[in-house]
Amino acid sequence: FRFACWVTIRTQSQIDNQEPHSQPDQTNRTGSQRGTTCKSFWTRRDECLFLKQQRMEALKKFEKQSFDELVQLLDTPNAICTEAELDVLFLVLAKRLEGPQKPQKLLDHVHLLEVALTHTHSPLREFGTQQLLDAIAIDPSFKDSLIQKQPLINLVIECVKDDSISVFSRSLGILRQLGLPLFQSPEFAPKLRSIISHDGSAEKMRVMDLVCDVSNASLENVEFLFTEGWTDTLFEVTEFDFARSHNPDVLVGLNKMELLVKLL
């Protein structure tokens, strides 16, 4: 009892001795400000409840449809009206794709991946790249069929330039899995070179990182990439003279050094 009283008295004493600025000043807040805060809270709450209701309704609708019917919705005008419905649709599709048959299902429904990889909503681009990585993990021979899908691989290469880290890192993971045939292809190699020639330093470094990883996979890869000039391009891109640069970007310089260390 004495301990409880001491805590009570001590706490009250601390409160009494507080500096004026440490106490929340409610007197400075006008009634209109408090009203605005309250209105903002209820507005956000209503928006969250409405979004949740949209998703629940979409889930009930999509669960009743087959996988093929869900894929067809992507080509049906006005079938998907809101972003919430689109999110739920791809979540249901991801669930239906689970299992050892995923690689074959993806090959049978390449259009699904093309829609995902070209969508403005970054979680859907992440969905597309992740599905391909999962399929390769399930069946490594899936890579041989995948590289025959030229439009799809072109979209994966485009994702290397994506602003989303989760998207471009997954796309690089897919391209690493494809390995040397990617650089041997007359369709894909020029597209990779165009990124180096025309895009910003970040995109160049991503492609050069891919070159390093493919080169390190085998001696055959090293010889081919050297013969085709990829190694020379790597050295050109990583050339960075701190002494001559008026405004050296230290981070870029360190990234280039890291790439060179990979080749050792």
C-alpha positions in Angstrom: 0.0 0.0 0.0 2.8 2.4 0.9 4.6 1.5 -2.4 1.4 2.2 -4.3 1.0 5.6 -2.6 4.6 6.5 -3.2 4.2 5.7 -6.9 1.0 7.8 -7.1 2.6 10.8 -5.2 5.8 10.5 -7.2 4.0 10.4 -10.5 1.8 13.4 -9.5 5.0 15.3 -8.4 6.6 14.6 -11.8 3.5 15.9 -13.5 3.4 19.1 -11.3 7.1 19.8 -12.0 6.9 19.3 -15.8 8.0 22.2 -18.0 5.2 24.1 -19.6 6.4 23.1 -23.1 6.3 19.4 -22.3 2.5 19.4 -21.8 0.3 19.1 -24.8 -1.2 22.4 -25.6 -4.8 21.8 -26.5 -5.7 25.5 -26.1 -4.0 26.5 -29.4 -6.1 24.1 -31.4 -9.2 25.8 -32.7 -12.5 24.0 -33.0 -12.3 24.0 -36.8 -8.8 22.2 -36.6 -10.1 19.6 -34.3 -13.2 19.2 -36.5 -11.0 18.8 -39.6 -8.8 16.1 -37.9 -12.0 14.2 -36.8 -13.4 14.4 -40.3 -10.1 13.2 -41.9 -10.1 10.2 -39.5 -13.7 9.2 -40.4 -13.0 9.7 -44.1 -10.0 7.4 -44.0 -11.9 4.8 -42.0 -14.8 4.9 -44.5 -12.4 4.5 -47.4 -10.7 1.5 -45.8 -14.1 -0.1 -45.1 -15.2 0.5 -48.7 -12.0 -0.9 -50.1 -12.3 -4.0 -47.8 -15.9 -4.5 -49.0 -14.8 -4.2 -52.7 -12.2 -6.9 -52.1 -14.5 -9.2 -50.3 -17.1 -9.0 -53.1 -14.5 -9.5 -55.8 -13.1 -12.6 -53.9 -16.6 -14.2 -53.7 -17.1 -13.6 -57.4 -13.7 -14.9 -58.6 -13.7 -18.0 -56.4 -16.6 -19.4 -58.3 -14.9 -19.2 -61.7 -12.4 -21.5 -63.3 -8.7 -20.6 -64.0 -9.4 -20.2 -67.7 -12.4 -18.0 -67.0 -10.3 -15.8 -64.8 -7.7 -15.4 -67.4 -10.4 -14.4 -70.0 -11.5 -11.6 -67.7 -8.2 -9.8 -68.5 -9.3 -9.5 -72.2 -13.0 -8.7 -71.4 -13.7 -5.0 -71.6 -15.0 -3.5 -68.3 -14.9 -6.9 -66.6 -12.4 -5.5 -64.0 -13.6 -2.1 -62.9 -11.4 -1.2 -60.0 -7.8 -1.7 -58.9 -9.0 -3.6 -55.8 -10.7 -6.1 -58.1 -7.5 -6.5 -60.2 -5.4 -7.1 -57.1 -7.8 -9.8 -55.9 -8.0 -11.4 -59.3 -4.2 -11.8 -59.4 -4.2 -13.1 -55.9 -6.7 -15.8 -56.8 -4.7 -16.6 -60.0 -1.5 -17.0 -58.0 -3.3 -19.4 -55.7 -4.6 -21.4 -58.6 -1.1 -21.6 -60.1 0.4 -23.2 -57.1 1.7 -26.8 -57.5 4.0 -28.8 -59.7 1.9 -27.9 -62.8 2.7 -24.2 -62.6 5.4 -24.2 -65.3 3.1 -25.8 -67.9 0.2 -23.6 -66.8 2.3 -20.5 -67.4 3.4 -21.7 -70.8 -0.3 -22.3 -71.7 -1.3 -18.8 -70.5 1.6 -16.6 -71.5 -0.8 -13.7 -72.1 -1.5 -13.7 -68.4 2.2 -12.9 -67.7 2.3 -10.3 -70.6 -0.6 -8.4 -69.0 1.1 -8.5 -65.6 4.5 -7.4 -66.8 3.1 -4.4 -68.8 0.7 -3.2 -66.2 1.1 0.2 -64.6 0.4 -1.3 -61.1 3.9 -2.4 -59.8 2.5 -5.3 -57.6 1.2 -6.9 -60.8 4.7 -6.6 -62.5 6.1 -8.2 -59.3 3.5 -11.0 -59.6 4.6 -11.7 -63.2 8.3 -11.9 -62.5 7.8 -13.9 -59.3 5.7 -16.5 -61.1 8.5 -17.1 -63.7 11.1 -17.4 -60.9 8.9 -19.9 -59.1 8.4 -22.0 -62.3 12.1 -22.2 -62.9 12.6 -23.3 -59.3 10.0 -26.1 -59.7 11.3 -27.3 -63.1 14.8 -26.0 -64.3 14.0 -27.3 -67.8 11.3 -24.6 -67.9 14.1 -22.2 -69.0 14.5 -24.0 -72.3 10.8 -23.4 -73.2 10.8 -19.9 -71.7 13.6 -18.5 -73.9 11.5 -19.5 -76.9 8.9 -17.0 -75.9 10.5 -13.9 -77.5 7.8 -11.3 -76.7 7.7 -12.4 -73.0 11.5 -12.3 -72.6 11.5 -8.8 -74.2 9.1 -7.7 -71.5 11.3 -9.3 -68.8 14.3 -7.3 -70.2 12.2 -4.1 -70.1 11.6 -4.8 -66.4 15.3 -4.4 -65.8 14.7 -0.7 -66.2 11.8 -0.7 -63.7 11.8 1.8 -60.8 10.6 -0.8 -58.4 13.5 -2.7 -56.7 11.3 -5.8 -56.3 10.5 -5.9 -60.0 13.9 -5.2 -61.5 15.7 -7.5 -59.1 13.3 -10.4 -60.0 13.7 -9.7 -63.7 17.5 -9.9 -63.3 17.1 -13.2 -61.5 15.1 -14.6 -64.4 17.8 -13.4 -66.9 20.5 -14.9 -64.8 18.7 -18.3 -64.9 18.5 -18.0 -68.7 22.3 -17.5 -68.7 24.5 -17.6 -71.8 21.7 -18.4 -74.4 20.4 -14.9 -73.6 23.6 -13.3 -74.9 23.9 -15.7 -77.8 20.4 -14.8 -79.1 20.2 -12.3 -82.0 16.9 -11.1 -80.6 17.8 -10.5 -77.0 21.5 -9.4 -77.0 20.8 -6.2 -79.0 18.1 -5.3 -76.5 20.5 -5.6 -73.6 23.1 -3.6 -75.5 20.5 -0.8 -76.1 20.0 -0.5 -72.3 23.7 0.1 -72.0 23.8 2.6 -74.8 20.8 4.7 -74.1 19.7 4.4 -70.5 20.8 5.9 -67.2 23.8 4.7 -65.1 21.6 2.6 -62.8 20.2 0.6 -65.7 23.6 0.1 -67.2 25.0 -1.2 -63.9 22.2 -3.7 -63.7 23.0 -5.1 -67.1 26.7 -5.2 -66.3 26.0 -7.0 -63.1 24.1 -9.6 -65.2 27.2 -9.9 -67.5 29.4 -10.5 -64.5 27.2 -13.2 -63.0 26.8 -15.0 -66.4 30.5 -14.7 -67.0 31.4 -16.3 -63.6 29.2 -19.3 -64.3 31.7 -21.1 -66.6 34.9 -20.7 -68.6 32.8 -21.1 -71.8 30.8 -18.1 -70.8 33.9 -16.0 -70.1 35.3 -16.9 -73.6 32.1 -16.1 -75.4 31.4 -12.8 -73.6 35.0 -11.7 -74.2 34.8 -12.6 -77.9 31.5 -10.8 -78.4 32.9 -7.6 -76.7 30.8 -7.8 -73.6 33.9 -7.8 -71.4 35.2 -4.7 -73.2 31.9 -3.0 -72.7 32.1 -3.9 -69.0 35.4 -2.2 -68.6 34.2 0.9 -70.5 31.2 1.2 -68.3 33.2 0.7 -65.1 35.9 3.2 -66.1 35.7 6.0 -63.6 38.4 8.6 -63.0 37.9 10.3 -59.6 40.8 12.7 -60.2 39.5 14.0 -63.5 35.8 14.2 -62.6 34.6 17.6 -61.4 31.6 16.1 -59.5 32.4 12.4 -58.9 29.5 10.2 -57.9 31.2 8.1 -55.1 28.3 5.6 -55.0 28.5 5.0 -58.8 32.3 4.6 -58.4 31.9 2.0 -55.6 29.3 0.1 -57.6 31.7 -0.1 -60.6 34.5 -1.3 -58.4 32.2 -4.0 -57.0 31.6 -5.2 -60.5 35.3 -5.4 -61.3 35.9 -7.4 -58.0 33.3 -9.9 -59.2 35.5 -10.7 -62.2 38.5 -11.6 -60.1 
